[in-house]
Amino acid sequence: MPGSLGSARYLELTERLIRARMDAGMTQAQVADRLGKPQSFVAKYEGGERRLDVIEFVDICKVLGIAPNGVVKDF
């Protein structure tokens, strides 16, 4: 099975997270600060340079105030 990082579905996932961040009125730096990570962490997953594991995904959703199952329900 080829890697998912460049797949259309993974791109859709990152786009949903970017939209959620923007809807929350947050910058990458603000999200990173709440996660205890550098801003480059957010930039890399939003830019498709880094894959998120499920725990990171759940933590990001929590910071953004969204339900993880709502983000992935259409997949």
C-alpha positions in Angstrom: 0.0 0.0 0.0 1.5 3.3 -1.0 2.0 6.0 1.6 -0.9 8.2 2.4 0.9 11.5 2.9 0.4 12.7 -0.7 -2.9 11.0 -1.2 -6.1 13.0 -2.0 -7.7 11.8 1.2 -4.8 13.0 3.3 -4.8 16.3 1.5 -8.5 16.6 2.3 -7.8 15.8 6.0 -5.2 18.6 6.2 -7.5 21.0 4.4 -10.2 20.3 7.0 -7.8 21.0 9.8 -6.6 24.2 8.2 -10.2 25.4 7.7 -11.0 24.5 11.4 -8.0 26.5 12.5 -9.0 29.5 10.5 -12.6 29.2 11.6 -11.3 29.2 15.2 -9.5 32.4 14.4 -6.2 30.9 15.4 -2.7 31.2 13.9 -0.3 28.3 13.4 1.7 29.7 16.2 -1.3 29.8 18.6 -2.1 26.1 17.8 1.5 25.1 18.3 1.7 26.9 21.6 -1.3 25.1 22.9 0.1 21.8 21.8 3.5 22.6 23.3 5.1 22.3 19.9 7.1 24.7 17.7 5.2 26.5 15.0 7.0 24.5 12.4 5.1 21.4 13.6 1.8 22.9 12.5 3.4 24.3 9.3 4.7 20.9 8.3 1.5 18.9 8.8 -0.6 21.7 7.1 1.9 21.8 4.2 1.9 18.0 3.8 5.5 17.6 4.9 4.6 15.6 8.0 2.1 12.9 8.8 0.1 13.1 11.9 -0.4 10.1 14.2 -3.8 9.5 15.7 -2.9 10.9 19.1 -1.5 14.1 17.5 -4.7 14.4 15.4 -6.9 14.1 18.5 -4.9 16.7 20.4 -5.1 19.1 17.5 -8.9 18.6 17.2 -9.1 19.3 21.0 -7.1 22.6 20.6 -9.3 23.6 17.7 -12.5 22.8 19.6 -13.7 20.2 17.0 -14.7 16.6 17.3 -12.3 14.2 15.7 -15.1 12.0 14.4 -16.7 15.0 12.8 -13.5 15.6 10.8 -13.2 12.1 9.5 -16.9 11.0 9.3 -17.1 11.3 5.5 -13.9 9.3 4.9 
